[in-house]
Amino acid sequence: MTEPEEDFAAMFEASAKPKRFRRGQTIEGTLVAIGREVALVDVGGKGEAQIEIAELKDADGALEVSVGDRIQATVVSTEGGLTLSRKLQRGAATNRQLEEAFRSGLPVEGRVERDVKGGYEVRIGGARGFCPFSQIDIVRTTDPAQHVGQVYTFTIIEFKNGGKDLVVSRRALLAAGQAENAVKVRQSIVLGAVMTGRVVSVREFGAFVDLGAGVQGLLHVSEMAWTRVSDASKLLSPGQEITVKVLRLDEDGKKISLGLKQLSADPWSTVASGYETGQVRTGRVTRLTDFGAFVELEPGVEGLAHASTFPPTGQPNGWRKSVSVGMEARFEILTIDADKKRIGLGLVEEGATRASVSKKAIDEAAEAEELRDYKSRADAGSSGSFGSMADQLRGALTRRQ
């Protein structure tokens, strides 16, 4: 027999030998048939393994796979044929199976029974496990009760005392799934896109919004509304779903800037036709700076009353004595630049002589304020995380090892 013939004979002999599988072993196979209750998987032996259809459906009950797809599963039984599972069903999990699931990393199903100190009590088959608050979800909820009664898929991260002490995590599985989908989500995000996301956290400078698969964008406080927002937490809360617009996007899609106010009409669009120099309007003082006071003339339209337009007092910054935040007063429109969204104002007081103010002074003061806002957005972007929460989890686990 020639050498090629010997190689072929050896390969044929090896293929004829039935493969030996053991319980708890993770294997890969090809779906060859899908029935009403079970599917058949070709795992390379003479026969096929079977897996329940429920294992191949998503949370909404829709089939995730089709004939010809490759799947990974764990051997849960070798008696009377090979039985596979991608997760242990909560009603059928024994202590031995749970231990095998712990060692092989096989997901298990469990029902959240109640919230206890530090986390949740979870029933898995005949066993009770503990899931810390931090491991029940990627986003920490403000209402722990919302998970009670839910059936989730968990991974066992601790197995002690023969299964009497179980610690489980749902977050680890969610994070792993996010890591797989994060690349696709980033590729789908384009400049100017309008997307629905979920608020992850609210900070002083703005809010981080999950756009899917843990990919986060920053919604700066200055982009939330046309009116000035002093407290973002009064407008948004963690877990809230919002629709946002992509304003800026870096090359690799890891830093995403979002806007909310851009989805409503800009109130400044009426300024060019409705405002004129010399008009006197009632306004509300929203904040004070070294160079003057900002005054809201209508929601979303602010003007600047320069310090030089207030009655002189002969003292440095003495003009502040005549104005305070929240005060409503009458202001005369001195300058208008609708394109740059700038209005110069002067406080109208009976018997007072108001100093004139130049457009240059108004522009310089407004530009100083714009620079401050720009630095605020830049600082927020550098201090926050725009990446996948799964990346953070992997980093934390690496540090623990």
C-alpha positions in Angstrom: 0.0 0.0 0.0 1.4 3.4 -1.0 1.8 6.2 1.6 -1.3 8.1 0.4 -3.4 5.0 0.5 -2.1 4.3 4.1 -3.1 7.9 5.1 -6.6 7.4 3.6 -7.0 4.1 5.4 -6.0 5.6 8.7 -8.5 8.5 8.2 -11.3 6.0 7.3 -10.6 3.9 10.3 -10.6 6.9 12.6 -13.9 8.2 11.2 -15.5 4.8 11.6 -14.8 4.7 15.3 -17.6 6.3 17.4 -16.7 9.4 19.2 -16.8 9.3 22.9 -18.4 12.2 24.7 -18.7 12.9 28.4 -21.3 14.8 30.4 -20.3 18.4 30.9 -18.2 18.5 27.8 -18.8 21.5 25.4 -19.0 20.4 21.8 -19.8 21.9 18.4 -22.1 20.5 15.8 -24.3 21.3 12.8 -28.1 21.5 12.9 -29.5 18.9 10.5 -33.2 18.9 11.4 -35.6 21.0 13.4 -38.7 19.4 14.7 -41.6 20.7 16.8 -40.0 19.8 20.2 -36.4 18.7 19.4 -33.7 19.4 16.9 -31.0 17.0 15.6 -27.3 18.0 15.7 -24.5 16.3 13.7 -21.6 16.2 16.1 -19.4 14.0 13.9 -20.4 10.5 15.1 -22.6 7.9 13.4 -25.7 9.2 15.1 -27.0 12.7 15.9 -27.4 14.4 19.2 -30.7 16.1 20.1 -31.4 19.4 21.8 -34.8 20.8 22.8 -36.3 23.5 20.6 -36.8 25.8 23.6 -33.0 26.0 23.8 -32.8 27.5 20.3 -35.3 30.3 20.9 -34.8 33.9 22.0 -36.5 35.7 24.9 -39.5 36.4 22.6 -39.9 32.8 21.6 -38.5 33.2 18.1 -36.2 30.6 16.6 -32.6 31.9 16.5 -31.1 29.3 14.2 -31.8 27.3 11.0 -30.8 24.0 9.4 -27.1 24.2 8.5 -26.1 26.5 11.3 -23.2 25.6 13.7 -24.0 25.7 17.4 -22.1 25.1 20.6 -23.7 23.1 23.4 -22.9 21.1 26.5 -23.5 17.4 26.8 -26.0 16.8 29.6 -26.7 13.1 29.0 -25.1 10.2 27.2 -27.8 7.6 28.2 -30.0 6.4 25.3 -28.3 8.8 22.9 -26.6 12.1 23.2 -28.5 15.0 24.7 -27.2 18.6 24.5 -28.1 21.8 26.2 -27.2 25.4 25.8 -28.6 26.1 29.3 -29.9 24.0 32.1 -33.7 24.4 32.4 -34.5 25.5 36.0 -36.9 22.6 36.6 -34.5 19.9 35.7 -31.2 21.0 37.3 -29.9 18.7 39.9 -27.0 19.4 42.2 -24.7 17.3 40.1 -25.8 19.0 36.9 -25.2 22.4 38.6 -21.7 21.4 39.6 -21.0 20.3 36.0 -22.5 23.6 34.8 -20.2 25.5 37.1 -17.1 23.6 35.9 -18.0 23.9 32.2 -19.5 27.4 32.2 -22.9 26.2 31.1 -25.7 28.8 31.6 -28.5 27.8 33.9 -32.1 29.1 34.2 -33.3 30.5 37.5 -36.2 32.3 39.0 -35.6 35.4 41.1 -37.6 34.6 44.3 -37.0 37.8 46.3 -34.6 40.6 47.1 -32.5 40.1 50.2 -29.6 42.1 51.8 -27.0 42.8 49.1 -28.8 41.0 46.3 -31.4 38.4 45.3 -32.4 34.9 46.2 -32.6 32.8 43.0 -34.1 29.3 42.7 -32.4 27.0 40.3 -34.0 23.5 40.2 -34.0 22.3 43.8 -31.2 24.7 44.9 -31.2 28.3 46.0 -28.5 30.7 44.9 -27.5 34.2 45.6 -27.1 36.9 42.9 -25.5 40.2 44.1 -27.2 43.4 43.1 -24.3 44.3 40.9 -24.6 41.0 39.0 -28.3 41.0 38.1 -28.0 43.5 35.2 -25.5 45.7 33.4 -27.4 48.8 34.4 -28.1 49.1 38.1 -31.7 49.7 38.8 -33.2 52.1 41.3 -36.1 49.6 41.9 -34.8 46.2 43.0 -38.3 44.8 43.0 -38.5 44.9 39.2 -36.4 41.7 38.9 -38.4 39.7 41.4 -40.5 36.9 39.8 -38.5 37.1 36.5 -36.9 34.0 35.0 -33.4 34.7 33.8 -30.3 32.8 32.5 -27.4 32.9 34.9 -23.8 31.6 35.0 -22.6 30.0 38.3 -19.6 31.8 39.6 -19.3 30.0 42.9 -20.2 26.4 43.9 -19.5 25.3 47.5 -20.7 22.8 50.1 -22.2 20.4 47.5 -24.3 23.1 45.9 -25.7 24.6 49.2 -23.8 27.8 48.6 -24.3 29.0 45.0 -23.4 32.5 43.7 -24.7 33.3 40.3 -24.3 36.2 37.8 -26.6 37.4 35.0 -24.4 40.4 34.2 -21.5 38.3 33.0 -23.7 36.7 30.3 -25.2 40.0 29.3 -21.8 41.6 29.0 -20.5 38.7 26.9 -23.4 39.0 24.5 -22.8 42.8 24.3 -19.2 42.3 23.4 -20.2 40.2 20.4 -22.7 42.8 19.2 -20.8 46.0 20.0 -18.9 46.0 16.7 -22.1 45.8 14.7 -23.8 48.5 16.7 -20.8 50.9 16.3 -20.8 50.2 12.5 -24.5 51.1 12.3 -24.0 54.5 14.0 -23.6 57.4 11.5 -23.4 61.1 11.9 -26.8 62.7 12.0 -28.6 59.4 12.8 -31.7 59.6 15.1 -31.6 56.6 17.6 -33.4 55.3 20.6 -31.3 54.6 23.7 -31.5 54.0 27.4 -30.0 56.4 30.0 -27.3 54.6 31.9 -26.2 57.3 34.3 -26.8 61.0 34.9 -24.0 63.3 36.0 -23.5 67.0 36.6 -22.2 67.5 33.1 -24.7 65.4 31.3 -25.9 61.8 30.8 -24.5 58.6 29.3 -26.9 56.9 26.9 -26.7 53.2 25.9 -27.3 52.9 22.2 -27.2 49.1 22.2 -24.8 46.3 23.2 -23.2 48.6 25.8 -22.1 51.2 23.3 -22.5 54.5 25.0 -22.8 58.1 23.9 -22.5 61.3 25.9 -25.5 63.7 26.0 -24.0 66.9 27.3 -26.2 69.1 29.5 -25.9 71.9 27.0 -27.5 69.6 24.3 -30.5 68.5 26.4 -32.8 71.4 25.8 -32.9 74.8 24.2 -33.4 76.3 27.7 -30.4 76.2 30.0 -30.5 73.0 32.2 -29.1 73.5 35.6 -29.8 70.0 36.9 -29.8 67.1 34.4 -31.3 64.8 37.0 -34.6 66.8 36.9 -34.8 66.1 33.1 -33.5 62.5 32.9 -33.2 59.4 35.1 -31.3 56.1 34.8 -33.2 53.5 32.8 -35.3 56.0 30.9 -35.7 55.5 27.1 -35.0 58.6 25.0 -34.6 59.4 21.3 -31.4 61.3 20.5 -29.4 62.5 17.5 -25.8 61.7 16.8 -23.9 65.1 16.7 -20.3 64.1 16.6 -18.5 60.8 16.0 -14.8 60.0 16.1 -13.2 57.7 13.5 -13.4 54.5 15.4 -16.8 55.2 16.8 -15.7 55.0 20.5 -16.6 58.6 21.3 -20.1 59.6 20.4 -21.7 63.0 21.2 -25.5 63.1 21.3 -28.2 65.8 21.2 -31.7 65.9 22.4 -32.8 69.5 21.8 -32.0 69.1 18.0 -35.2 67.0 17.7 -37.4 70.0 18.4 -37.8 73.4 16.7 -35.0 75.9 17.5 -36.8 78.9 19.3 -34.1 81.2 17.8 -35.8 80.7 14.4 -38.3 83.4 15.4 -35.8 85.9 16.6 -34.9 87.4 13.2 -38.5 88.3 12.5 -39.9 89.0 16.0 -37.1 90.9 17.7 -35.9 94.5 17.0 -33.4 96.8 18.5 -35.1 99.3 20.8 -37.8 96.9 21.9 -38.4 96.5 25.6 -39.2 93.0 26.8 -39.7 91.3 30.2 -37.0 88.8 31.0 -35.8 86.6 33.8 -32.2 86.6 35.0 -30.8 83.0 34.8 -27.2 83.5 35.9 -24.5 86.0 36.7 -21.0 86.2 35.4 -18.1 88.6 35.9 -19.1 90.4 32.7 -22.8 90.6 33.1 -26.1 88.8 33.5 -27.8 86.3 31.2 -31.5 86.9 30.8 -34.2 84.5 29.4 -36.6 86.4 27.1 -38.6 83.3 26.2 -37.9 79.6 26.6 -34.7 78.8 24.7 -33.8 82.5 23.9 -31.3 84.2 26.1 -29.7 87.6 25.9 -26.7 89.1 27.7 -27.0 92.3 29.8 -23.4 93.5 29.9 -22.1 94.8 33.3 -21.6 98.2 31.7 -25.4 98.6 31.1 -26.3 98.5 34.7 -26.4 101.7 36.9 -22.9 102.5 38.1 -22.3 102.4 41.9 -18.7 103.5 42.1 -17.7 100.1 43.5 -16.0 97.1 41.7 -18.8 94.7 40.6 -21.3 97.0 42.3 -23.7 96.4 39.5 -24.6 93.1 41.1 -26.5 94.9 43.8 -29.2 95.8 41.3 -29.7 92.3 39.9 -30.1 88.7 41.2 -30.8 85.3 39.7 -34.5 84.7 39.2 -35.3 88.4 39.1 -37.8 89.5 36.5 -37.4 92.9 35.0 -37.7 94.9 31.8 -34.8 94.9 29.4 -34.2 96.9 26.2 -32.8 95.1 23.2 -29.5 96.9 22.2 -28.0 94.6 19.6 -29.2 91.5 17.7 -27.1 88.9 15.9 -29.6 86.1 15.0 -27.0 84.1 13.1 -24.7 83.9 16.1 -27.7 83.6 18.5 -26.6 86.7 20.5 -28.8 89.5 21.9 -27.4 92.5 23.9 -29.7 93.9 26.6 -29.8 96.8 29.0 -31.8 96.9 32.2 -34.6 99.5 32.1 -34.9 101.5 35.3 -36.9 104.6 35.9 -34.8 107.7 36.2 -31.5 105.7 35.6 -29.0 106.6 32.9 -27.9 103.5 31.2 -24.4 103.4 29.8 -24.0 102.4 26.1 -22.5 99.0 25.3 -20.8 98.0 22.1 -21.5 95.0 20.0 -17.8 94.0 20.4 -18.3 93.8 24.2 -21.3 91.6 23.8 -19.5 89.3 21.4 -16.4 89.1 23.6 -18.5 88.2 26.6 -20.6 85.6 24.7 -17.4 84.0 23.2 -15.9 83.7 26.7 -19.1 81.8 27.8 -19.0 79.6 24.7 -15.4 78.7 25.4 -16.4 77.7 28.9 -19.1 75.5 27.6 -16.7 73.9 25.1 -14.2 73.1 27.8 -17.0 71.6 29.9 -17.9 69.2 27.1 -14.3 68.3 26.4 -13.7 67.6 30.1 -16.8 65.4 30.3 -15.7 63.4 27.3 -12.3 62.7 28.7 -13.5 61.7 32.1 -16.4 59.5 30.9 -16.5 56.1 29.3 -17.9 55.7 25.8 -17.1 52.0 25.3 -18.7 48.8 26.0 -19.7 47.9 29.5 -18.4 44.4 28.6 -14.9 45.9 28.2 -15.0 47.3 31.7 -16.1 43.9 33.1 -13.3 42.1 31.3 -10.8 44.6 32.7 -12.2 44.1 36.2 -12.0 40.4 36.0 -8.4 40.6 34.6 -7.3 42.7 37.6 -8.8 40.1 40.0 -6.8 37.2 38.5 
